[in-house]
Amino acid sequence: MDARTAVVLESRPMSPPAAPVHPVTPLNELARAEAAPSFSPLYRQIKGLILKGLQAGEWKAGETIPSEMDLAARFGVSQGTVRKAVDELAADNLLVRKQGKGTFVATHAEQQQQYRFLRLTPDGDAAASLGRQLLDCKRQRAPAFIAKLMQLRAGDPVIEIRRLLHSGGQPVVLDDIWLPGALFKGLTAERLLEHRGPFYSLLETEFGVPMIRAQEKIRAVAAEEDAAALLQVAPGSPLLSVERLAFTYGDKPVELRRGLYNTTHHFYRNDLN
């Protein structure tokens, strides 16, 4: 018998011999088995390796990654295995395939990606096109509730940005945005005013911090006086409150945004798969 196993026997006087029972795995072996990583298909392992390259900045936002053939040679796997890994990364919006050109690291600078996290759509389902008006940009110490959501310490430096988004000359979104100060040194009101592209493209190209996914909490609220004045609605008017926490690689939260949306002539659209 293996010394690492034990047999449980039940003995009763004057009874027939007990039937043998199966060996019982010791608790320490069960613990080791539960702690062991579960099997991962090969293409998922390759996906993880490509993701590590993205996280390390080997291929930056908007840049092309090596061909499937080159990646297959690099990792010592078949081209089909690489293709499955790249397909999943494309489905996760981390990579973008372009017919006849190759596969690129997703960027918010791309026209089709600019409003990936902003789901406000004008009535009539027209394409979103929003102007920006910067109201404030300042550095401060993180309040406790902001620090908790962003996994910072209370008092860590953060950048707070307030801005309006306009559609057709009318304000439709009032955004309050918080960013970790340590990641975005050099981000000032002047730099924001100079930048003409999407906000997220500035963060990814100049500070190397891509926003790859986000979580949102949505609820209906009544407009308070200051927000009502900025959005040009009557106090008490219905607004949509959207709190978004955006993450970069490694599931690290790097932006907290609280937006108030005027949906009088817009609706919030979400595609569910």
C-alpha positions, 0 to 999 in steps of 0.5 A: 500500500502506498504510504501516503494513503490511508484505509478506513475500516469499520470493525464490529464484533460478530459481524461479517468482514467489512467490505474493503473501501477505497483509499482516502486521499490525505488532506494535505494532498487534497489541498495541494490538488485544489491549489494547483492551477487548472488546465489551460488550452495551449491557445489560451497560454499563447494569448497570455504570452501576447498579453504580457507583451502588450502589458510590457509595452513591446507593442504600443497602441496603434502599432502592428504586432508580428504576423501569425507565422512569426508569432508561431515561430517565436512561441514554437506552436502552430499558426492555427494556435496563434490565430485562435489566441489573436481571435480572442484578443480581438474579441476582447478589443485589445487587438484589431485586424485590418484586412490586407494590413495586419493586426494592430494594438487597439487604440482609442484614436481609431475612429471606430474606437473613439466612443467605445466606452461612451454609449450616448447616442442621438435620437435617430441613431446617428453616429456620436460626435461630441465637442469638449469644454474643459471646466477645471483640471487640478491636482489634489490629495485623493479623498477616501472614497476615491482612493478606495475605488481606485485602489490608492491610499487616502491622500495619494495624489490624483488629478481631477478633471471637470468637463462638458461634452456638447452635441449640436452646440448643447451640453449633454454630459457633465463629467467629473474624472479622477486619475492617479497623479503618479501615472499622469505626471505632466497632465495639465489643463494646458495639455488637455486644451492642446490635444485635439484627439480623443481623451483616452488616446492622449492617455495611451500615447503620451503616458503609456496607459491604455484603457482596455475595459470598464465597469459602469453603474447607472441610475436615474437622478434629479439634476441639482442646481449646479449641474442643472445650470451647466447642462442648461436644464431646470433643477430637478430634471431627470438625468442619467448618472453613469459611474465608470471605472476604467482599467488598464492591463493587469486589471489595474483601475486607472480612471474613475469617471462620474458623468451626468447625461441629459437624455432629452434628445439622446439615449444610452445604447448597449449591445449585449452578446 
